[in-house]
Amino acid sequence: MQTYQLFCGRDIPSGGHVDDNTFNYFLEYVVNPLFDGYTVTDVQGMWKGVSEDTKCLSFCTDAYDKVLAIANEYKQLFAQDSVAIQTLAPMSFV
């Protein structure tokens, strides 16, 4: 399986911020139907020279299409310029 990380900025370009309740709603209704397990980490991102709170979602999966669907949905829902997707080395479970 491949490991993917999505970096979801929480600042909305037109103004505002994706708060915890809104992000949890996104997880419940967009992410949870597609994945049984994943990791969410709070990180500090940088976009266009400005620091912003960011959520990093990590998935261990062979279903890149689902990862891409989540990134596109976040981008559309919260008017983001982009969502970064990082592909990491394969992971295995014991």
Buried (B, 14 or more C-beta within 10 A) or exposed (E): EBBBBBBBBBBBEEEEBBEEEBBEEBBEEBBEEBBEEBEBEEEEBEBEEEEBBBBBBBBBBEBEEBBBBBBEBBBEBBEBEEBBBEEEEEEEEE
